[in-house]
Amino acid sequence: MIGISADFDPVHKGHEKLIAKAKEIGNEHGDKVAIYLNKDYSANHAPFFTPYESRKEMALKLGADKVIPVEGLHHRLTLSYSVPIRIAMMIENGVVDYVDASNVTKTKIENYSKKFVNQGIFIGIDRNLPSRNVIRWFAVNEFLKKKYNKNMTFHIIPELKIEDKISGRNIRNRIIQNNMEIPENIKELLPKSTIKILEREIKKNNINGVRNWKNILHKLNSYSRPHLMKIAYLNGNLINEILKRRLHHDFESVWATFRRGNYGPVLTRLAISSLQENVEKEEVLKLIRTYENKGVIPSEQSIDKVIGRAWYVASENQKGISATEANNNFKMNKIKVDNHPLNITAGLNLTNFESEKIKKNMDDLKTEIYIDANGKISCQIKKDKFKIKTKLKLPKNEVTYLRYLIDSHFIPIKAKLIKKDKNFRISIKISNN
């Protein structure tokens, strides 16, 4: 089988060239062409402009033999995790040849990818690298050869240019700007079958899928700190920015808040998608762990590595080594950490009145960890209208360790109120499965 993985939003003449090349290879070997089409969210973590069924029809009209939906990944995972899953799916389905487009030669892509294959990690690929996404796919494909004892043969064709590189984003924006009519200069970039399907869907008002901003704004304006802390891809600094700028009125104010939280466009889209779909850290962790156990996720990106790195960096900080230097050392030297704690006990700052209240309600109290407005690790102890908020007492290295994990996007931190030596403590559990 010949495979292409895509958004196709909408299918343009560059995509038509991909399908034509796949058909050419397929005809040589008697193989079918399969499009692995992202269904619910795009690879860039955004809702689709063109409905899935319409994009599927566009691909089939241009000669694809079948379209296989890919869903449930792009509102839960970054590309460094979703790409291994997608490639594994294709290899397991019998895809032997893969077609993609780039203006970088296959030899150069192979050379660029060697670094990441050798490191066994696909996080943090330099955004300045040409054809960065193709390099990631090539590198992951090489990595998975160890698991399957085979991988896909890559075929790279030049990106199609008509005056400039054809961009799906530009096509979508120009249609929106033209009052949902396809401008004549945009029609030149689209196959006739795409134009026909697109115009039909525009007429039916089925086009330009948008986020549920009412739902998103409600959550941003009403969720408590502890509740926001549970959502994947929302870190402590961002949550402080969200609370500082309530009430959010529109998507521009939301994007501005995420920028102030030092989120780039891709991470912003992923975090907003996770928020809309109520994706919690625990859900992401379990998904990653599932594919880890199948041997699809590189060990250097494993849950244990994420937790081990946090402990290593915290320990190195205690020696006066910067987080950047410690991170680089951990990554380059593939340092193994076995002594990272998964359970920590923290002290509390309680008044006598609060201690008495807790004593009377001990069995019914709910405890949650969060980052307070001053950036300190704190906890909320709550039952109905009774609520106590207090900073945690922890050694410096454990504070740094926990903060790294809290900001890791998908490591859940659970807390439980306990009594120890006649005093109340918080038992903190770092979830790793």
HUDA-V952758 format. One record per residue. RES is the residue in one letter. SS is DSSP state (@ for helix, = for strand, . for the rest). NEAR is the number of other C-alpha atoms within 12 Angstrom. D_FIRST is the distance of its C-alpha to the first C-alpha in Angstrom with 1 decimal. Layout:
# HUDA-V952758
res ss near d_first
RES SS NEAR D_FIRST
RES SS NEAR D_FIRST
This chain:
# HUDA-V952758
res ss near d_first
M . 32 0.0
I = 41 3.8
G = 43 6.4
I = 47 10.1
S = 39 12.8
A = 41 16.0
D . 40 19.2
F . 43 19.4
D . 43 23.1
P . 49 23.5
V . 45 20.9
H . 40 22.7
K @ 34 22.4
G @ 33 20.9
H @ 41 17.9
E @ 37 17.9
K @ 31 17.6
L @ 38 14.5
I @ 42 12.8
A @ 28 14.3
K @ 31 13.1
A @ 41 9.4
K @ 32 10.3
E @ 22 12.2
I @ 25 9.6
G @ 26 7.3
N @ 17 10.6
E @ 15 11.6
H @ 15 9.1
G . 14 8.7
D . 22 5.0
K . 29 5.1
V = 39 6.0
A = 36 6.8
I = 44 10.2
Y = 39 11.7
L = 38 15.2
N = 37 18.3
K . 34 20.6
D . 30 24.1
Y . 38 24.8
S . 41 23.4
A . 38 22.4
N . 33 26.0
H . 35 27.3
A . 35 28.7
P . 33 28.6
F . 32 26.7
F . 37 28.5
T . 41 26.2
P . 34 25.4
Y @ 36 21.9
E @ 27 21.9
S @ 34 23.0
R @ 38 20.3
K @ 35 17.7
E @ 30 19.5
M @ 39 19.6
A @ 41 15.9
L @ 30 15.4
K @ 24 18.4
L . 33 16.9
G . 28 13.9
A . 35 11.2
D . 29 9.9
K = 26 10.4
V = 34 12.1
I = 29 12.3
P = 27 15.8
V = 30 16.8
E . 25 20.5
G . 25 23.5
L . 36 22.9
H . 38 24.4
H . 42 27.9
R . 44 28.1
L . 42 26.6
T . 34 26.7
L @ 33 23.7
S @ 35 24.6
Y @ 39 23.8
S @ 38 21.1
V @ 40 18.8
P @ 40 18.6
I @ 35 17.9
R @ 39 15.1
I @ 43 13.4
A @ 34 14.1
M @ 29 12.6
M @ 35 9.2
I @ 31 9.6
E @ 22 11.0
N . 20 8.4
G . 23 6.0
V . 32 4.5
V . 31 5.8
D = 36 6.8
Y = 39 8.9
V = 41 11.3
D = 40 14.8
A = 37 18.3
S . 28 21.5
N . 20 24.7
V . 23 24.8
T . 22 23.5
K @ 26 20.7
T @ 17 23.6
K @ 20 25.7
I @ 31 23.0
E @ 28 22.5
N @ 20 26.3
Y @ 27 26.7
S @ 33 24.3
K @ 24 26.0
K @ 24 28.9
F @ 33 26.8
V @ 28 24.9
N @ 21 28.3
Q @ 25 29.9
G . 31 27.1
I . 34 27.7
F . 38 26.0
I . 31 28.9
G . 20 31.2
I . 25 29.1
D . 17 31.6
R . 15 31.2
N . 10 32.7
L . 18 29.8
P . 21 28.0
S . 28 24.5
R @ 29 25.2
N @ 32 22.1
V @ 37 19.7
I @ 39 21.9
R @ 38 21.5
W @ 43 17.7
F @ 40 17.8
A @ 38 20.6
V @ 43 19.0
N @ 43 15.8
E @ 37 18.4
F @ 36 20.4
L . 33 17.8
K @ 23 17.3
K @ 17 20.6
K @ 23 19.6
Y @ 22 16.3
N . 13 17.4
K . 21 14.0
N . 30 12.4
M . 34 10.0
T = 29 11.1
F = 34 12.7
H = 29 13.4
I = 31 16.6
I = 25 18.1
P . 22 21.7
E . 26 22.6
L . 24 24.0
K = 19 27.7
I . 17 30.0
E . 11 33.4
D . 11 31.8
K = 20 28.4
I . 29 27.0
S . 26 27.3
G @ 27 26.2
R @ 25 29.3
N @ 22 31.5
I @ 35 30.2
R @ 33 30.8
N @ 21 34.2
R @ 22 35.4
I @ 28 34.6
I @ 20 36.6
Q @ 15 39.4
N . 15 39.6
N . 14 40.5
M . 24 37.0
E . 26 36.9
I . 31 34.4
P . 22 36.5
E @ 14 36.3
N @ 17 35.2
I @ 31 32.3
K @ 27 31.2
E . 20 30.8
L . 34 27.9
L . 36 26.1
P . 24 24.3
K @ 20 26.5
S @ 27 24.3
T @ 35 24.3
I @ 32 28.1
K @ 21 28.6
I @ 30 26.7
L @ 38 28.4
E @ 25 31.8
R @ 20 31.4
E @ 28 30.6
I @ 25 33.4
K @ 16 35.8
K . 14 34.9
N . 16 35.5
N . 21 32.0
I . 29 31.3
N . 31 32.1
G . 23 31.4
V . 21 34.0
R . 25 34.9
N . 19 37.4
W @ 26 40.2
K @ 17 42.9
N @ 24 41.2
I @ 31 40.5
L @ 27 44.1
H @ 21 45.6
K @ 30 44.0
L @ 41 44.9
N @ 27 48.5
S @ 19 49.1
Y . 23 47.2
S . 24 49.4
R @ 34 48.7
P @ 35 47.7
H @ 29 45.3
L @ 41 43.7
M @ 45 43.4
K @ 38 41.1
I = 44 38.5
A . 40 35.6
Y . 44 35.8
L . 46 39.5
N . 39 41.7
G @ 39 45.5
N @ 35 46.4
L @ 39 44.3
I @ 42 45.8
N @ 30 49.2
E @ 34 48.4
I @ 35 47.2
L @ 28 50.4
K @ 22 52.5
R . 23 51.3
R . 22 51.5
L . 21 51.5
H . 27 48.3
H . 21 48.5
D . 21 45.3
F @ 24 42.0
E @ 13 43.8
S @ 22 46.1
V @ 36 43.2
W @ 31 41.4
A @ 22 44.8
T @ 32 45.2
F @ 36 41.9
R @ 21 42.7
R @ 21 46.1
G . 28 44.3
N . 21 42.4
Y . 25 39.0
G . 19 36.8
P @ 21 34.7
V @ 26 31.5
L @ 32 33.3
T @ 32 35.5
R @ 33 32.7
L @ 36 31.2
A @ 44 34.7
I @ 42 35.5
S @ 39 32.3
S @ 39 33.2
L @ 34 36.7
Q @ 31 35.8
E . 28 33.6
N . 29 36.1
V . 33 33.8
E = 32 36.1
K @ 39 35.8
E @ 28 35.7
E @ 30 32.6
V @ 36 30.7
L @ 36 32.1
K @ 24 30.9
L @ 30 27.3
I @ 36 27.2
R @ 29 28.9
T @ 20 26.4
Y @ 29 23.5
E @ 27 25.9
N @ 17 26.5
K . 20 22.8
G . 23 23.0
V . 38 20.7
I . 37 23.7
P . 39 25.5
S @ 29 28.9
E @ 34 30.6
Q @ 32 29.5
S . 35 30.5
I @ 35 33.1
D @ 33 35.6
K @ 33 35.1
V @ 40 35.9
I @ 39 39.0
G @ 36 40.0
R @ 39 39.8
A @ 41 42.1
W @ 37 44.6
Y @ 41 44.5
V @ 38 45.1
A @ 34 47.9
S @ 31 49.5
E @ 25 49.3
N @ 24 50.8
Q @ 20 53.8
K . 15 54.3
G . 14 54.4
I . 17 50.9
S . 18 49.1
A @ 24 46.0
T @ 18 44.1
E @ 19 45.2
A @ 26 44.5
N @ 27 40.9
N @ 19 40.1
N @ 19 41.7
F @ 27 39.7
K @ 30 36.4
M @ 18 37.1
N . 17 38.7
K . 23 36.4
I . 24 39.5
K . 23 39.4
V . 21 41.7
D . 14 42.7
N . 16 45.9
H . 27 44.7
P . 27 46.5
L . 28 44.8
N = 21 48.1
I = 28 50.9
T = 29 54.3
A = 33 55.8
G = 26 59.3
L = 30 60.5
N . 23 63.1
L . 24 64.9
T . 15 68.4
N @ 13 70.6
F @ 12 70.1
E @ 23 66.3
S @ 22 66.6
E @ 14 68.8
K @ 22 66.4
I @ 29 63.5
K @ 20 65.6
K @ 14 66.3
N @ 19 62.6
M @ 22 60.9
D @ 17 58.7
D @ 18 57.4
L . 25 56.6
K = 27 53.1
T = 33 52.4
E = 36 49.7
I = 41 49.2
Y = 42 48.9
I = 40 49.8
D . 29 53.1
A . 21 54.2
N . 15 55.6
G . 22 52.3
K . 25 53.7
I = 40 52.0
S = 36 53.7
C = 37 53.6
Q = 33 54.5
I = 38 56.3
K = 26 56.5
K = 19 57.7
D . 11 58.2
K . 9 60.5
F = 18 61.4
K = 19 59.5
I = 27 60.0
K = 28 58.2
T = 29 58.9
K = 28 57.6
L = 36 56.5
K = 24 58.5
L . 25 56.2
P . 18 56.5
K @ 21 55.1
N @ 25 52.1
E @ 32 51.1
V @ 31 51.4
T @ 28 49.1
Y @ 37 46.6
L @ 47 46.5
R @ 35 46.3
Y @ 35 43.2
L @ 45 41.5
I @ 44 42.7
D . 33 41.1
S . 32 37.9
H . 38 36.3
F . 40 35.0
I . 44 37.5
P . 42 39.8
I = 43 43.5
K = 32 45.5
A = 30 49.3
K = 29 52.0
L = 35 55.8
I = 27 57.6
K = 20 61.2
K = 14 62.1
D . 8 65.5
K . 9 67.2
N = 22 65.0
F = 29 61.8
R = 31 58.6
I = 35 55.0
S = 28 52.5
I = 33 49.2
K = 26 46.0
I = 38 42.9
S . 29 39.9
N . 31 37.2
N . 26 35.2
